[in-house]
């Protein structure tokens, strides 16, 4: 008897599932046909939006000599280059002042085109400072080892 009841429950569950699916079935093709898109649609090749990469190349080619002069003056960081461009009155492609991110993108484009070095987060002066510090630390360590060797020759 209990087997008969469980079989009836299973059958009614399957039947109700089939009915629910039939109710939803007319809406299913609509959901399948229209996938949800996120962001702006892709621009066709001839549209002005697709010319963005050519525009960034032109901007990079235009700014490469200016950035080279700024780097020769000793400003190598992205923020330093952005500040110098703003001080010179150069405007970003958007028409506003240069920001860190705008400068970083232009430097990446300059590097990609082979017109100069790309973005560097540490300046050459900072790298030289670190090298001098490592040299001083190595000299101190060598002096300590020499002193220990003189004071305790039997330790080694």
QUIVENLIN-V464166 format. One line per field, one symbol per residue. psi: psi as a letter, one per 40 degrees, with the letter a starting at -180 (. if undefined). Layout:
# QUIVENLIN-V464166
psi=???
This chain:
# QUIVENLIN-V464166
psi=dddddddddddddddddddddddeddeddddddgihhhaiihiideiddeedddddddddddedddddddddeeheiddddddddddeehiideeaihidddddddddddddefeaiahhdhiddddddddddddddddddddddddddddgded.
